[in-house]
Amino acid sequence: MRRTLVLGVLSGSSVLMQFAMQWYVLITIGPGVDTDALFAGMTIPQLILAVVSTSLFHVLVPILSIGDDEARRSNAWSFLLP
């Protein structure tokens, strides 16, 4: 139950952080050609990140949710290190 809450809080904070970053840019630069170009330029990287991260979440969450702590720790390090 605790892991579920932690994952929910991390997911929610990620969404809030992305919203805050876009809001900050809009408030700092202001609406206009500059912000239009910035948001248009960030469309492709965000699309690629969304596709890759969604694919990884569907694979890594089931793998890392089973087993004992030592097995999860070992699997996590083997996924993170090349």
Steps between C-alpha positions, in 0.01 A plus 500: 500500500785737584667448160173575325472830683862588429457425129181705493667795669800482265275481195288790619803712581642430154181629337498807725867568426444486125204735531702739719789507253271590211316756713831659606616532140170654399507749789871586457508543123134585451269392223628566152723373225781397737284270710328360191839405358616353830190284547508391134868407533431291810220297337720233339728440804195472727335257260810281487536511878134407547526200266825372651402553864156342453655196336758467776241537776292217359806274505694612807219539754397132492863387508590724793182436697567132566770333704679595816686825566839366395369372166324831429812696588713280275253525212470877535877549490536269201234701313658836584862414430600429138 
